[in-house]
Amino acid sequence: MMNKNEWKKVKLGDITIQIRGVTYKKSDVCEKETENFIPLLRANNIKDSKIIYNDVVFVNQNNVSENQILRKNDILICTSSGSLNLVGKAGQINKNENISFGAFCKVIRILDENRLNPLYLNYFFQSNYYKQNIKKIAQGANINNLKNGDIDNLEIILYSLEKQKYIGNILNDLSNILNKRKEQLFELEKLVKFQFLKMFGDPILNEKNWEIKDLQKLSILKSGGTPSRNNPNYFKGNIPWITTVSLGKLKISEEDAVEFITHEAIENSATKLIPVMSLLFGVRVGVGKSSINLIPLCINQDIIAITGIKSIINIIFLKNLLDLHFNYFNTQKRGATIQGIKSDILKKLSIICPPIELQNKFAEFVKQVDKSKVELQKSIDETQLLFDSLMDRYFG
């Protein structure tokens, strides 16, 4: 046995075994649970390093060997796929049940849990070391397929069992904190939507019979553009220039700029200087994403700026109203290569116009929620940074 502070590098194949998935014919599986058929997990059941137990098929138990029944702490890996991005994704099985897995996957099973801690192994398969090595292997293969040797030859740092448990537990605690805070952030976003519907009803159905006006009668819409890349000096200025990558949160400022351009770039392109407190709306690539700008800036051709908004409409109210039209905008997307919506879709959009006092009250509510969201996001970012640094320290 190693001393408490000792460690060594070993090949994964020395401390685990690989088990291939079940091969079956179409006639051997069904979509519903049936007698003598058991659930079968596939690559689609591995998501964000976790196992998702819905959307399964059922395979005849006669096709399944005892070894191919999943056990708690097994690592399920996608080893073959038409997409390079899917090859190598992995998740740990968290329960003992009569469940198997398909032929495009393999299982990594620990030989001796007195040498290798399952939680520690789980985080090895989430490490940059693992992901980068698998990416190199998959890119170098003739087909998107991982061989046994590709996984067996990966090196893992084998600390003492005590230290492995410590590492696994601290990473797991941080992961749980991250998940909880992300859930809280999601709930805050839902809270804003709920408050809007409570105060104004569904803006598409207009159940409360508010006055309606087309957006073009309430504002001025300005499109953007991209300065020529043939003149690199255009992108050496101090005027923030953004794309839809920056959109989504309530407000954006200089730190959200993709690049900075010159006044000359503006004069020689379709981009425009957009005044403060405009609503920037994605019409291509990030259709439906929007943000309010706190500084003068320029936009590319994938964005329309809604400026000069009349005093009967609160801009925060308008942003949230457009957010609720997200599904509608998606149905209006057109384009063979890059899909987007025409500016007329936005111009002719029917906007409910409740009393401005009520809109302002809603906007104050949103501002308070946004403060909480900013603090929560800061906490998420700090926790993520700590998690990533520990992963790099322990797994290289």
Phi, psi and omega in degrees: 000145178284152171290167186306321186260003181278155174204160175207158177269133177228159175280143183301327181292345179278342185235000177221166172238157177252141178233126181280156183281175185284128172267134184210159175264165181303325182287348181271356182235158175216165185273342183241153179296127184223155179302136180072009175245139180238157180298145179231120180275146177232184183302327181293347179272000175255115183219126178051045177065020178231161178262126178256123188264016173255175182055054177251160168252171181239134184244147178299128185298337179295339180277352190252126175276166181300322180294336183271005170276125184293143178241152176305135179085355171299148173255118178266127183235137170280116184250355179209130182198155174290344180248126177301329183293338182269334182296127178097347180296141190219153176208152183263135177287130186251010180203156174267113177213166181280074184229144178238193184211155189275172188292339179276006178236161171227161175245136171259120183241132182291134178283321184213109182287357173276351176250326187229119181281129184300320182292321177298316179297321179304316182284336171303319182283359172253359187283157176297324179304310181297311185297318181292320179292319179295321179299316178297316181297313183295321180292332181274351182277155177291327175232161182282079187215132176263127177272165179304317183295330179299322181274318181300328184274355175295140181260139178232141178282119181260098175279178172300154181302322180298316181289324176302316180297318179300312181298313180301317182292318182290322177293323179293320177299315180295321179297319178294321177298315179301314181297319180295318181290326176293323175296319178298320178296317178297320180294324177295321178295320178294326181298319179297316179298317180298317181296321178299310182296325179294318184278325189238352184075181179291119184291340179279316179280335183051056183297336183264007175056046175288159173298145183237138175221150173291146182301324181295341177271352182251352187199177173246133181253126181238131177271168181244192180191174180241123175300154182298130177286348179291343177244090184299339180294337177301333184255031178236031181259202181232014179263118181301135178232127186236159172241182181294346176303327184279346187276158174136313179279171187301309184230146177234154181222196186302325183294345180268358182294141176281314179213174179235132185242172182260167174297325177298322178297320179294317182295333184249026178208178182276353179290157183225155174279120185263129181292159178301150178061042168259160177258116183266125190234128180283124179247351174219152181067291179256058185301128176095344177286142181211157177205158176261130180271134181266351180224158172296137181203176177243158183233157176269184187287352179274359185235143168245133177265127177263105186242176176055038183293130184295155188293349179277357180235128174275131186296326178290322174300315182296317179302313182290328176296315179294326176301323181286349176266009188306312181297323178298314180299322179297325179288342182264000182291139178222158176135139182284316183260296177249119183274145178202182176245150178285152181298332179297329178301318181284315182301319186265010180293131179284123182247125175287146183233075176293169177306137183300329178299321180289320176299317180296322178297317177297318181299321178296320177299315181298319180299318179294317178296320181296324176301317178295321179295319180297315179296319180293318179296322177299317179295320178298314181298318180293318179293320179297320179298317178295316179301312182297321181293322178291322177300315180293324181294315187273334184243359176070000000 
